[in-house]
C-alpha cells in the first residue's frame, strides 16, 4: 500500500460550463464541449478513479470502492468549477433537512438519478468557494431590504408595470417580507411573468449599472425566468484570485462566471428555484432558505505557515464548525492532515510524502489521494489545493 495515490475525477459537462474550461485549467488541450465541474472525492454519483501506476498501489479502482473496503469515509467533496454562464438559483439543505428529504424520496421509490429528484443523498452541503483567477462573479445572500425597496422605487419611475407595487408591498413586513416576496415571485403567478417581461424592456440607463447588467445577463440566458426578479434581491460579488465565499446551508446563491475550487459536504443535494432547465423545487427551497439579509458572506484566509493558508469557516460564521478545510499551498510545507485528503495542483509541481510511504509527484492538472491522517510533507512550488479535516 502506497498511502498516497494518483487519482482522476469525473468531468461534468453541464450546459453552463466553459468550453474546454476544466481541461484548460489543468494545462491540458481544451476541447469545444462545455466542461463545468471536476469532481474529486468518493460521492457515488461520480467517484474519483484511482490510477494505479506503481507496485503496491491499492486494489480499489475508485474512492467509492475505497470506502467500501476500509469502512472509512471522506467527509467532503472537492470540485474544480469553470462557469461560462449563470448557474441555477439554488440553496443546499442542512443535515436534518437532507436526511428527512432523502428518506422521504427513498420511501417513495424515486430513483436516485431521476431528473425530478431533489435529495440524492442524506448529507448536508455547506461549501467554500475559492476563486482561482480574478473576476469570479456570483450572487449570494439577500441584500438589505431597504436596498431592494429603493431599486423597486427606481423601477417604478421607469415603468408603470402594476406588479411592482405588489412586489414592494410584500417587502413591507420586516420579519417575513423577503420570504413572502420570494414565494410570490416563484409562485407561477401570471403577474410575475408580465413583471419579468417588463424588467427586460426597462431602459437600462435608468437603473444602477450593476442591476441593469444583471438583468441583461440573466435575460440573455434565461428569458422570462422569474429567477431574474429574485436575483435583483441578492448580493452581487466579484472575487479576485485568492478570495473566497462561505455558503452555509440555506444560503441562496448563483455563480455567474469564473474559475474556482470548491470544498463542500459530501453531497449533491441542490434545491433550485430558477435560472435553469433542471428540476425546480420551490416548496423545498423555501423550507431551507435563510432569509436573513446581510453582506456577501466572504471568508478570509488564515496564514498557518509561510507557504500555507487555510480557508475554514469558524464557529462564529457557521453556528457549528465544519470538520473540513481547504488549504492553499504555494511552496515547501509540513501540513497536518486530520483525515484522508485530496490534493489538486493547478500551477507548478509538488511532491507529497507521508511517514512510512513513498512520495507522489503531481504536475499541473494532476490530483492525489492521501489515505490516512497524519503529517504530510510537501515539496515544490506553484499552487496546490488540499482538502482535509482539521486535526
TIZA-944639 format. One record per residue (C-alpha): residue in three letters; x, y, z; chain; residue number from 1. Coordinates in Angstrom, 1 decimal. Layout:
% TIZA-944639
SEFI_code_px_py_pz_unit_pos
SEFI_Ala_X_Y_Z_A_NUM
...
***
This chain:
% TIZA-944639
SEFI_code_px_py_pz_unit_pos
SEFI_Unk_0.0_0.0_0.0_A_1
SEFI_Unk_1.5_3.3_-1.1_A_2
SEFI_Unk_-0.5_5.6_1.2_A_3
SEFI_Unk_-0.6_8.3_-1.4_A_4
SEFI_Unk_-2.1_7.5_-4.9_A_5
SEFI_Unk_-2.8_9.4_-8.1_A_6
SEFI_Unk_-6.5_9.9_-8.8_A_7
SEFI_Unk_-8.5_11.4_-11.6_A_8
SEFI_Unk_-12.0_12.8_-11.3_A_9
SEFI_Unk_-15.1_12.9_-13.4_A_10
SEFI_Unk_-15.7_16.0_-15.5_A_11
SEFI_Unk_-19.4_17.0_-15.6_A_12
SEFI_Unk_-20.5_18.6_-18.9_A_13
SEFI_Unk_-23.3_20.9_-17.6_A_14
SEFI_Unk_-24.5_23.4_-20.1_A_15
SEFI_Unk_-23.2_26.4_-18.1_A_16
SEFI_Unk_-19.6_25.2_-18.2_A_17
SEFI_Unk_-16.8_26.8_-20.2_A_18
SEFI_Unk_-15.9_25.1_-23.5_A_19
SEFI_Unk_-12.8_23.1_-22.5_A_20
SEFI_Unk_-12.7_25.0_-19.3_A_21
SEFI_Unk_-11.6_22.2_-16.9_A_22
SEFI_Unk_-9.0_20.9_-19.4_A_23
SEFI_Unk_-7.6_24.4_-19.9_A_24
SEFI_Unk_-7.3_25.0_-16.1_A_25
SEFI_Unk_-5.4_21.7_-15.8_A_26
SEFI_Unk_-2.9_22.6_-18.6_A_27
SEFI_Unk_-4.5_20.2_-21.0_A_28
SEFI_Unk_-5.6_20.7_-24.6_A_29
SEFI_Unk_-9.1_22.1_-24.3_A_30
SEFI_Unk_-11.9_20.8_-26.5_A_31
SEFI_Unk_-15.1_22.5_-27.6_A_32
SEFI_Unk_-17.6_20.8_-25.2_A_33
SEFI_Unk_-18.7_22.6_-22.0_A_34
SEFI_Unk_-16.7_21.4_-19.0_A_35
SEFI_Unk_-18.4_22.6_-15.8_A_36
SEFI_Unk_-17.0_20.7_-12.8_A_37
SEFI_Unk_-14.3_18.2_-12.0_A_38
SEFI_Unk_-15.4_16.0_-9.0_A_39
SEFI_Unk_-12.6_14.8_-6.7_A_40
SEFI_Unk_-14.0_12.5_-4.0_A_41
SEFI_Unk_-16.0_9.4_-3.2_A_42
SEFI_Unk_-19.5_10.5_-4.0_A_43
SEFI_Unk_-21.3_7.6_-5.6_A_44
SEFI_Unk_-22.6_9.7_-8.4_A_45
SEFI_Unk_-19.0_10.2_-9.7_A_46
SEFI_Unk_-16.3_8.6_-7.5_A_47
SEFI_Unk_-12.7_9.5_-8.5_A_48
SEFI_Unk_-10.7_6.8_-10.2_A_49
SEFI_Unk_-7.5_5.5_-8.7_A_50
SEFI_Unk_-4.7_5.5_-11.3_A_51
SEFI_Unk_-2.5_2.5_-10.3_A_52
SEFI_Unk_0.9_3.1_-11.8_A_53
SEFI_Unk_3.3_1.7_-9.1_A_54
SEFI_Unk_3.9_-1.6_-7.4_A_55
SEFI_Unk_1.9_-1.8_-4.1_A_56
SEFI_Unk_-0.8_0.6_-5.2_A_57
SEFI_Unk_-4.2_-0.4_-3.8_A_58
SEFI_Unk_-6.7_-2.8_-5.4_A_59
SEFI_Unk_-9.7_-0.5_-5.2_A_60
SEFI_Unk_-10.5_1.1_-8.5_A_61
SEFI_Unk_-12.1_4.3_-7.2_A_62
SEFI_Unk_-12.7_6.1_-3.9_A_63
SEFI_Unk_-16.2_4.7_-3.6_A_64
SEFI_Unk_-14.7_1.2_-3.5_A_65
SEFI_Unk_-12.1_2.5_-1.0_A_66
SEFI_Unk_-14.9_3.5_1.4_A_67
SEFI_Unk_-16.5_0.0_0.9_A_68
SEFI_Unk_-13.2_-1.8_1.5_A_69
SEFI_Unk_-12.0_0.2_4.5_A_70
SEFI_Unk_-15.2_1.4_6.2_A_71
SEFI_Unk_-13.7_4.9_6.2_A_72
SEFI_Unk_-15.4_7.9_4.6_A_73
SEFI_Unk_-14.4_11.2_3.1_A_74
SEFI_Unk_-16.3_14.0_4.9_A_75
SEFI_Unk_-16.1_16.3_1.9_A_76
SEFI_Unk_-16.3_16.6_-1.8_A_77
SEFI_Unk_-13.7_18.7_-3.7_A_78
SEFI_Unk_-14.5_20.3_-7.1_A_79
SEFI_Unk_-12.8_22.4_-9.7_A_80
SEFI_Unk_-15.5_24.6_-11.2_A_81
SEFI_Unk_-15.4_26.5_-14.6_A_82
SEFI_Unk_-18.5_28.6_-15.3_A_83
SEFI_Unk_-19.2_30.5_-18.5_A_84
SEFI_Unk_-22.8_31.2_-17.8_A_85
SEFI_Unk_-25.1_31.6_-14.8_A_86
SEFI_Unk_-25.8_28.6_-12.7_A_87
SEFI_Unk_-29.2_27.9_-11.2_A_88
SEFI_Unk_-30.6_30.0_-8.4_A_89
SEFI_Unk_-30.2_27.5_-5.5_A_90
SEFI_Unk_-29.6_26.6_-1.9_A_91
SEFI_Unk_-28.5_23.5_-0.1_A_92
SEFI_Unk_-30.1_21.7_2.9_A_93
SEFI_Unk_-28.8_21.3_6.4_A_94
SEFI_Unk_-28.2_17.9_8.0_A_95
SEFI_Unk_-31.8_17.3_9.2_A_96
SEFI_Unk_-33.4_18.6_6.1_A_97
SEFI_Unk_-31.1_16.4_3.9_A_98
SEFI_Unk_-31.7_13.3_5.9_A_99
SEFI_Unk_-35.5_13.7_6.0_A_100
SEFI_Unk_-35.8_14.6_2.3_A_101
SEFI_Unk_-33.6_11.7_1.3_A_102
SEFI_Unk_-35.6_9.2_3.4_A_103
SEFI_Unk_-38.9_10.6_2.0_A_104
SEFI_Unk_-37.8_10.2_-1.6_A_105
SEFI_Unk_-36.3_6.8_-0.9_A_106
SEFI_Unk_-39.6_5.6_0.6_A_107
SEFI_Unk_-41.5_7.0_-2.4_A_108
SEFI_Unk_-39.3_4.9_-4.7_A_109
SEFI_Unk_-37.8_7.9_-6.7_A_110
SEFI_Unk_-34.6_6.7_-8.4_A_111
SEFI_Unk_-31.6_8.5_-7.1_A_112
SEFI_Unk_-30.6_9.6_-10.6_A_113
SEFI_Unk_-34.1_10.8_-11.6_A_114
SEFI_Unk_-34.1_14.3_-13.0_A_115
SEFI_Unk_-37.0_15.3_-10.7_A_116
SEFI_Unk_-35.3_14.1_-7.5_A_117
SEFI_Unk_-34.3_16.8_-5.0_A_118
SEFI_Unk_-32.4_14.8_-2.4_A_119
SEFI_Unk_-29.8_12.5_-3.9_A_120
SEFI_Unk_-28.1_11.6_-0.6_A_121
SEFI_Unk_-28.7_12.1_3.1_A_122
SEFI_Unk_-25.9_14.7_3.6_A_123
SEFI_Unk_-25.7_18.5_4.0_A_124
SEFI_Unk_-23.8_20.5_1.5_A_125
SEFI_Unk_-22.3_23.7_3.0_A_126
SEFI_Unk_-19.5_24.8_0.8_A_127
SEFI_Unk_-16.5_27.1_0.4_A_128
SEFI_Unk_-15.7_28.6_-3.0_A_129
SEFI_Unk_-12.2_29.9_-3.6_A_130
SEFI_Unk_-11.6_32.0_-6.7_A_131
SEFI_Unk_-8.6_30.7_-8.7_A_132
SEFI_Unk_-8.5_33.6_-11.1_A_133
SEFI_Unk_-9.6_37.2_-10.9_A_134
SEFI_Unk_-13.2_38.1_-11.8_A_135
SEFI_Unk_-15.2_35.3_-10.2_A_136
SEFI_Unk_-18.8_36.6_-10.4_A_137
SEFI_Unk_-21.5_35.4_-8.1_A_138
SEFI_Unk_-24.8_36.2_-6.4_A_139
SEFI_Unk_-25.1_35.1_-2.7_A_140
SEFI_Unk_-27.4_36.0_0.1_A_141
SEFI_Unk_-30.1_38.6_0.4_A_142
SEFI_Unk_-29.4_42.3_0.1_A_143
SEFI_Unk_-30.7_44.7_2.8_A_144
SEFI_Unk_-34.4_45.1_2.3_A_145
SEFI_Unk_-34.1_48.9_2.0_A_146
SEFI_Unk_-31.7_48.5_-1.0_A_147
SEFI_Unk_-34.3_46.3_-2.7_A_148
SEFI_Unk_-37.1_48.8_-2.0_A_149
SEFI_Unk_-35.0_51.6_-3.3_A_150
SEFI_Unk_-34.4_49.6_-6.5_A_151
SEFI_Unk_-38.2_48.9_-6.9_A_152
SEFI_Unk_-38.9_52.6_-6.5_A_153
SEFI_Unk_-36.4_53.4_-9.2_A_154
SEFI_Unk_-38.1_50.8_-11.5_A_155
SEFI_Unk_-41.5_52.3_-10.8_A_156
SEFI_Unk_-40.2_55.6_-12.2_A_157
SEFI_Unk_-39.2_53.8_-15.4_A_158
SEFI_Unk_-42.2_51.6_-16.0_A_159
SEFI_Unk_-45.9_51.5_-14.9_A_160
SEFI_Unk_-45.9_47.8_-14.5_A_161
SEFI_Unk_-48.7_47.1_-12.0_A_162
SEFI_Unk_-46.9_44.2_-10.4_A_163
SEFI_Unk_-44.2_46.4_-9.0_A_164
SEFI_Unk_-46.3_47.8_-6.1_A_165
SEFI_Unk_-47.4_44.2_-5.2_A_166
SEFI_Unk_-43.7_43.2_-5.0_A_167
SEFI_Unk_-42.9_46.2_-2.9_A_168
SEFI_Unk_-45.8_45.6_-0.6_A_169
SEFI_Unk_-44.6_42.1_0.2_A_170
SEFI_Unk_-41.3_43.5_1.4_A_171
SEFI_Unk_-43.0_45.8_4.0_A_172
SEFI_Unk_-43.2_43.1_6.7_A_173
SEFI_Unk_-39.8_43.4_8.5_A_174
SEFI_Unk_-39.8_39.8_9.5_A_175
SEFI_Unk_-41.4_37.9_6.7_A_176
SEFI_Unk_-41.1_40.3_3.8_A_177
SEFI_Unk_-38.3_38.6_1.9_A_178
SEFI_Unk_-39.9_35.2_2.3_A_179
SEFI_Unk_-43.2_36.5_1.1_A_180
SEFI_Unk_-41.6_38.2_-1.9_A_181
SEFI_Unk_-39.6_35.2_-3.0_A_182
SEFI_Unk_-42.6_32.9_-2.6_A_183
SEFI_Unk_-44.7_35.1_-4.7_A_184
SEFI_Unk_-42.1_35.6_-7.4_A_185
SEFI_Unk_-41.7_31.9_-7.8_A_186
SEFI_Unk_-45.4_31.0_-7.4_A_187
SEFI_Unk_-46.2_30.9_-11.1_A_188
SEFI_Unk_-48.5_34.0_-10.9_A_189
SEFI_Unk_-49.1_35.4_-14.4_A_190
SEFI_Unk_-48.5_38.8_-12.9_A_191
SEFI_Unk_-44.9_37.8_-12.3_A_192
SEFI_Unk_-44.5_36.7_-15.9_A_193
SEFI_Unk_-45.5_40.2_-17.0_A_194
SEFI_Unk_-43.2_41.7_-14.4_A_195
SEFI_Unk_-40.2_39.8_-15.7_A_196
SEFI_Unk_-41.1_40.9_-19.3_A_197
SEFI_Unk_-41.2_44.5_-18.1_A_198
SEFI_Unk_-37.8_44.1_-16.5_A_199
SEFI_Unk_-36.3_43.1_-19.8_A_200
SEFI_Unk_-37.9_46.2_-21.5_A_201
SEFI_Unk_-36.8_48.6_-18.8_A_202
SEFI_Unk_-34.4_51.3_-20.2_A_203
SEFI_Unk_-31.0_50.3_-18.6_A_204
SEFI_Unk_-29.9_53.9_-18.3_A_205
SEFI_Unk_-32.4_54.5_-15.5_A_206
SEFI_Unk_-31.0_51.7_-13.3_A_207
SEFI_Unk_-27.8_51.4_-11.4_A_208
SEFI_Unk_-25.4_49.7_-13.7_A_209
SEFI_Unk_-24.8_46.6_-11.6_A_210
SEFI_Unk_-28.6_45.9_-11.6_A_211
SEFI_Unk_-29.0_46.8_-15.3_A_212
SEFI_Unk_-26.1_44.5_-16.2_A_213
SEFI_Unk_-27.6_41.6_-14.1_A_214
SEFI_Unk_-31.0_41.9_-15.9_A_215
SEFI_Unk_-29.2_41.9_-19.3_A_216
SEFI_Unk_-27.1_38.9_-18.4_A_217
SEFI_Unk_-29.8_36.8_-17.0_A_218
SEFI_Unk_-32.4_37.7_-19.6_A_219
SEFI_Unk_-29.8_36.7_-22.3_A_220
SEFI_Unk_-29.5_33.2_-20.8_A_221
SEFI_Unk_-33.0_32.6_-19.2_A_222
SEFI_Unk_-35.5_35.0_-20.9_A_223
SEFI_Unk_-38.8_35.2_-18.9_A_224
SEFI_Unk_-37.5_33.3_-15.9_A_225
SEFI_Unk_-38.9_34.6_-12.6_A_226
SEFI_Unk_-35.5_33.9_-11.0_A_227
SEFI_Unk_-34.4_37.2_-12.7_A_228
SEFI_Unk_-36.6_39.1_-10.3_A_229
SEFI_Unk_-35.3_37.1_-7.3_A_230
SEFI_Unk_-31.7_37.8_-8.4_A_231
SEFI_Unk_-32.3_41.5_-8.0_A_232
SEFI_Unk_-32.8_40.9_-4.3_A_233
SEFI_Unk_-29.4_39.2_-3.9_A_234
SEFI_Unk_-25.9_40.5_-3.2_A_235
SEFI_Unk_-23.6_40.5_-6.3_A_236
SEFI_Unk_-19.9_40.0_-5.6_A_237
SEFI_Unk_-16.8_39.8_-7.7_A_238
SEFI_Unk_-13.9_37.9_-6.3_A_239
SEFI_Unk_-10.2_38.3_-7.1_A_240
SEFI_Unk_-7.9_35.3_-7.1_A_241
SEFI_Unk_-7.4_34.1_-3.5_A_242
SEFI_Unk_-10.7_35.5_-2.3_A_243
SEFI_Unk_-13.4_33.1_-1.1_A_244
SEFI_Unk_-17.1_32.8_-0.1_A_245
SEFI_Unk_-18.6_30.7_2.6_A_246
SEFI_Unk_-22.1_29.3_1.7_A_247
SEFI_Unk_-23.7_27.6_4.6_A_248
SEFI_Unk_-26.9_25.6_4.4_A_249
SEFI_Unk_-29.8_27.8_3.4_A_250
SEFI_Unk_-27.8_30.4_1.7_A_251
SEFI_Unk_-29.3_31.4_-1.7_A_252
SEFI_Unk_-26.7_31.8_-4.4_A_253
SEFI_Unk_-26.0_31.5_-8.1_A_254
SEFI_Unk_-22.5_31.6_-9.6_A_255
SEFI_Unk_-22.4_33.7_-12.8_A_256
SEFI_Unk_-19.0_33.1_-14.2_A_257
SEFI_Unk_-15.4_32.2_-13.2_A_258
SEFI_Unk_-12.9_29.5_-12.2_A_259
SEFI_Unk_-12.8_28.3_-8.7_A_260
SEFI_Unk_-12.0_25.5_-6.3_A_261
SEFI_Unk_-14.8_24.3_-4.0_A_262
SEFI_Unk_-14.8_22.1_-0.9_A_263
SEFI_Unk_-18.2_21.1_0.4_A_264
SEFI_Unk_-20.1_18.4_2.3_A_265
SEFI_Unk_-20.1_15.0_0.5_A_266
SEFI_Unk_-23.4_15.8_-1.2_A_267
SEFI_Unk_-25.1_16.5_-4.5_A_268
SEFI_Unk_-28.3_18.0_-2.9_A_269
SEFI_Unk_-29.3_21.1_-4.9_A_270
SEFI_Unk_-32.7_22.8_-4.3_A_271
SEFI_Unk_-33.3_25.1_-7.3_A_272
SEFI_Unk_-35.7_28.0_-7.7_A_273
SEFI_Unk_-35.0_29.1_-11.3_A_274
SEFI_Unk_-32.4_30.2_-13.9_A_275
SEFI_Unk_-32.2_26.6_-15.0_A_276
SEFI_Unk_-33.6_23.9_-17.3_A_277
SEFI_Unk_-33.2_21.4_-14.5_A_278
SEFI_Unk_-35.7_20.4_-11.8_A_279
SEFI_Unk_-37.1_23.3_-9.8_A_280
SEFI_Unk_-38.5_22.6_-6.3_A_281
SEFI_Unk_-39.8_25.8_-4.9_A_282
SEFI_Unk_-41.5_24.3_-1.9_A_283
SEFI_Unk_-38.3_22.6_-0.6_A_284
SEFI_Unk_-36.3_25.7_-1.5_A_285
SEFI_Unk_-38.5_27.9_0.7_A_286
SEFI_Unk_-38.2_25.4_3.5_A_287
SEFI_Unk_-34.4_25.6_3.6_A_288
SEFI_Unk_-33.7_29.2_2.7_A_289
SEFI_Unk_-32.2_31.6_5.3_A_290
SEFI_Unk_-33.9_34.9_4.6_A_291
SEFI_Unk_-31.6_37.0_6.8_A_292
SEFI_Unk_-30.3_39.9_4.8_A_293
SEFI_Unk_-26.6_40.9_5.1_A_294
SEFI_Unk_-23.4_41.5_3.2_A_295
SEFI_Unk_-21.9_38.9_0.9_A_296
SEFI_Unk_-20.5_36.0_3.0_A_297
SEFI_Unk_-16.8_36.4_2.3_A_298
SEFI_Unk_-14.4_34.1_4.0_A_299
SEFI_Unk_-11.0_35.5_4.9_A_300
SEFI_Unk_-8.0_33.1_4.7_A_301
SEFI_Unk_-5.7_32.5_7.7_A_302
SEFI_Unk_-1.9_32.0_7.2_A_303
SEFI_Unk_-0.9_28.9_9.1_A_304
SEFI_Unk_2.7_28.7_7.7_A_305
SEFI_Unk_4.9_30.7_5.3_A_306
SEFI_Unk_3.5_28.9_2.3_A_307
SEFI_Unk_0.2_27.7_3.6_A_308
SEFI_Unk_-3.1_29.4_4.2_A_309
SEFI_Unk_-6.4_27.9_5.2_A_310
SEFI_Unk_-10.0_28.7_4.3_A_311
SEFI_Unk_-12.2_27.3_7.0_A_312
SEFI_Unk_-15.4_28.7_8.4_A_313
SEFI_Unk_-15.3_29.5_12.1_A_314
SEFI_Unk_-17.8_28.5_14.7_A_315
SEFI_Unk_-19.0_32.1_14.7_A_316
SEFI_Unk_-19.7_32.0_11.0_A_317
SEFI_Unk_-21.4_28.6_11.0_A_318
SEFI_Unk_-23.0_28.2_14.4_A_319
SEFI_Unk_-21.1_24.9_14.4_A_320
SEFI_Unk_-17.6_24.4_12.9_A_321
SEFI_Unk_-17.5_22.2_9.8_A_322
SEFI_Unk_-14.9_19.4_10.1_A_323
SEFI_Unk_-13.1_20.2_6.8_A_324
SEFI_Unk_-10.9_22.9_5.4_A_325
SEFI_Unk_-9.3_24.0_2.1_A_326
SEFI_Unk_-5.6_24.7_2.2_A_327
SEFI_Unk_-3.7_26.6_-0.5_A_328
SEFI_Unk_0.0_25.6_-0.6_A_329
SEFI_Unk_2.4_27.6_-2.6_A_330
SEFI_Unk_5.8_26.2_-1.5_A_331
SEFI_Unk_7.5_23.7_0.7_A_332
SEFI_Unk_5.5_22.9_3.8_A_333
SEFI_Unk_4.7_20.5_6.6_A_334
SEFI_Unk_0.9_20.1_6.7_A_335
SEFI_Unk_-1.2_18.4_9.4_A_336
SEFI_Unk_-4.0_16.4_7.8_A_337
SEFI_Unk_-6.8_15.4_10.1_A_338
SEFI_Unk_-8.3_12.8_7.8_A_339
SEFI_Unk_-7.8_11.2_4.3_A_340
SEFI_Unk_-7.2_14.1_2.0_A_341
SEFI_Unk_-7.5_15.1_-1.7_A_342
SEFI_Unk_-4.9_17.3_-3.4_A_343
SEFI_Unk_-5.1_19.2_-6.7_A_344
SEFI_Unk_-2.3_21.0_-8.4_A_345
SEFI_Unk_-3.1_23.9_-10.7_A_346
SEFI_Unk_0.3_25.5_-11.0_A_347
SEFI_Unk_3.8_24.2_-10.8_A_348
SEFI_Unk_4.7_20.8_-9.5_A_349
SEFI_Unk_4.7_19.2_-6.0_A_350
SEFI_Unk_5.8_16.0_-4.3_A_351
SEFI_Unk_3.7_14.7_-1.4_A_352
SEFI_Unk_5.2_12.4_1.3_A_353
SEFI_Unk_3.7_10.8_4.3_A_354
SEFI_Unk_5.6_9.0_7.0_A_355
SEFI_Unk_6.4_5.4_6.0_A_356
SEFI_Unk_5.3_5.8_2.4_A_357
SEFI_Unk_6.8_6.6_-1.0_A_358
SEFI_Unk_6.3_10.1_-2.3_A_359
SEFI_Unk_4.0_11.0_-5.1_A_360
SEFI_Unk_4.8_13.9_-7.6_A_361
SEFI_Unk_1.9_15.8_-9.0_A_362
SEFI_Unk_2.3_18.1_-12.0_A_363
SEFI_Unk_-0.2_20.8_-13.1_A_364
SEFI_Unk_-3.6_19.4_-13.5_A_365
SEFI_Unk_-3.0_16.2_-11.5_A_366
SEFI_Unk_-4.7_15.1_-8.3_A_367
SEFI_Unk_-3.7_12.8_-5.5_A_368
SEFI_Unk_-5.4_11.0_-2.6_A_369
SEFI_Unk_-3.8_10.6_0.8_A_370
SEFI_Unk_-5.4_7.6_2.5_A_371
SEFI_Unk_-4.7_8.4_6.2_A_372
SEFI_Unk_-4.5_11.3_8.6_A_373
SEFI_Unk_-1.0_12.5_9.7_A_374
SEFI_Unk_1.8_14.8_8.8_A_375
SEFI_Unk_2.2_15.5_5.1_A_376
SEFI_Unk_5.4_16.8_3.7_A_377
SEFI_Unk_5.0_19.0_0.6_A_378
SEFI_Unk_7.9_19.9_-1.7_A_379
SEFI_Unk_7.7_22.1_-4.7_A_380
SEFI_Unk_6.2_25.5_-5.7_A_381
SEFI_Unk_3.1_26.8_-7.5_A_382
SEFI_Unk_-0.5_26.3_-6.4_A_383
SEFI_Unk_-1.6_23.1_-4.7_A_384
SEFI_Unk_-5.1_22.9_-3.1_A_385
SEFI_Unk_-5.6_20.4_-0.3_A_386
SEFI_Unk_-9.0_19.3_1.1_A_387
SEFI_Unk_-8.7_17.7_4.5_A_388
SEFI_Unk_-10.1_17.9_8.0_A_389
SEFI_Unk_-8.7_19.9_11.0_A_390
SEFI_Unk_-6.5_18.0_13.4_A_391
***
